[in-house]
Amino acid sequence: MRSRSNSGVKLDSYARTLQQTILCQQDPVTGLLPGDEKLPHAWVRDNVYCILSVWALSLAYRKNADRDEDKAKAYELEQVGP
């Protein structure tokens, strides 16, 4: 069994951070992200900036995919966008 490369471990750390800060806020029906916790409104600018970080992480997973798990994670992140 191969061990994870250092870049794979870093990507997993970034994915956890992204999940805890951005993706947990995503509306399950619309897929949009609220601009503020107090206001349920979604702003286009905020959604574009947030989803760009998700997209960038999916590209990083795709580029450094040494395992099938990484390819699956890249695909999962690509499907998150609104």
TACOR-V998311 format. One record per run of one state. SS is the DSSP state (A for helix, B for strand, O for the rest). FROM is the first residue (numbers start at 1). TO is the last residue. If there is no record, write none. Layout:
ss->SS from->FROM to->TO
ss->SS from->FROM to->TO
This chain:
ss->O from->1 to->5
ss->A from->6 to->21
ss->O from->22 to->22
ss->A from->23 to->25
ss->B from->26 to->26
ss->O from->27 to->32
ss->B from->33 to->33
ss->O from->34 to->43
ss->A from->44 to->63
ss->O from->64 to->67
ss->A from->68 to->78
ss->O from->79 to->82
